[in-house]
Amino acid sequence: MNSRNTTARLEARLPGEIHALLKRAAELQGRSLTDFVVTAASEAARKTIEDMEILRLSADDQLRIAQAVLDPPSPVPALVRAAKRHRERVDPA
């Protein structure tokens, strides 16, 4: 975020029953509707980004990756051929 505390406006059209629901929830928490909606949307956005950007692995999968990094398998013949073709095309000298 910018340190100058800039603001932006967000407008939304929503059904009356959703507006009433949000307003009631905000009142129950003693907050303004704007504060309630901004906080809820921010939390949902953070969770969505975290869910999409953070890879979670089981303990078994973590061990498999560590073993593959520490003791990688030999390349299959197709990979060896592809690497050779790449070297010939990128650096033919």
C-alpha positions in Angstrom: 0.0 0.0 0.0 1.0 3.6 -0.5 2.2 5.4 2.6 0.3 8.5 1.6 -3.0 6.9 2.7 -4.7 7.4 -0.6 -8.3 6.3 -0.9 -10.4 5.0 -3.8 -14.1 4.8 -4.2 -16.0 1.5 -4.7 -19.7 1.4 -5.6 -21.8 -1.6 -5.9 -25.4 -2.4 -6.7 -26.8 -5.2 -4.6 -30.2 -6.7 -3.8 -32.0 -5.1 -0.9 -31.9 -8.2 1.2 -28.1 -8.4 0.9 -27.9 -4.7 1.9 -30.1 -5.3 4.9 -28.0 -8.4 5.8 -24.7 -6.4 5.7 -26.2 -3.5 7.6 -27.5 -5.8 10.3 -24.2 -7.5 10.7 -22.4 -4.2 10.9 -24.8 -3.0 13.6 -24.2 -6.2 15.6 -20.5 -5.5 15.6 -21.0 -1.8 16.3 -19.3 -0.7 13.1 -20.3 1.3 10.1 -21.5 -0.4 7.0 -18.5 0.8 5.1 -16.1 -0.4 7.8 -17.8 -3.8 7.9 -17.8 -4.3 4.1 -14.2 -3.1 3.6 -12.9 -5.3 6.4 -14.9 -8.4 5.2 -13.8 -7.8 1.6 -10.2 -7.3 2.6 -10.1 -10.5 4.6 -11.7 -12.4 1.7 -9.2 -11.0 -0.8 -6.3 -11.9 1.4 -7.5 -15.4 1.9 -8.2 -15.8 -1.8 -4.7 -14.6 -2.7 -3.1 -16.8 0.0 -5.1 -19.8 -1.3 -3.9 -19.2 -4.8 -0.3 -18.3 -4.2 0.7 -20.6 -1.3 1.3 -24.2 -2.1 0.6 -26.5 0.8 2.0 -30.0 0.7 1.5 -33.1 2.9 4.4 -34.3 5.0 4.9 -37.2 2.5 4.9 -34.8 -0.5 7.5 -32.6 1.3 9.7 -35.6 1.8 9.4 -36.6 -1.8 10.4 -33.1 -3.0 13.4 -33.0 -0.6 14.5 -36.4 -1.7 14.2 -35.4 -5.4 16.3 -32.3 -4.8 18.9 -34.0 -2.7 19.1 -37.1 -4.9 17.7 -36.3 -8.3 16.9 -39.1 -10.7 18.9 -39.5 -13.9 17.5 -37.7 -16.9 15.5 -39.8 -19.3 16.8 -40.1 -22.8 14.2 -37.7 -24.2 15.4 -35.0 -21.8 19.0 -35.6 -22.8 18.1 -35.2 -26.5 16.1 -32.1 -25.8 18.9 -30.5 -23.9 21.4 -31.3 -26.7 19.0 -29.8 -29.3 18.6 -26.7 -27.1 22.4 -26.2 -26.8 22.9 -26.6 -30.5 20.3 -24.0 -31.3 21.1 -21.5 -28.6 24.9 -21.8 -28.7 26.0 -23.6 -31.9 29.7 -22.5 -31.5 
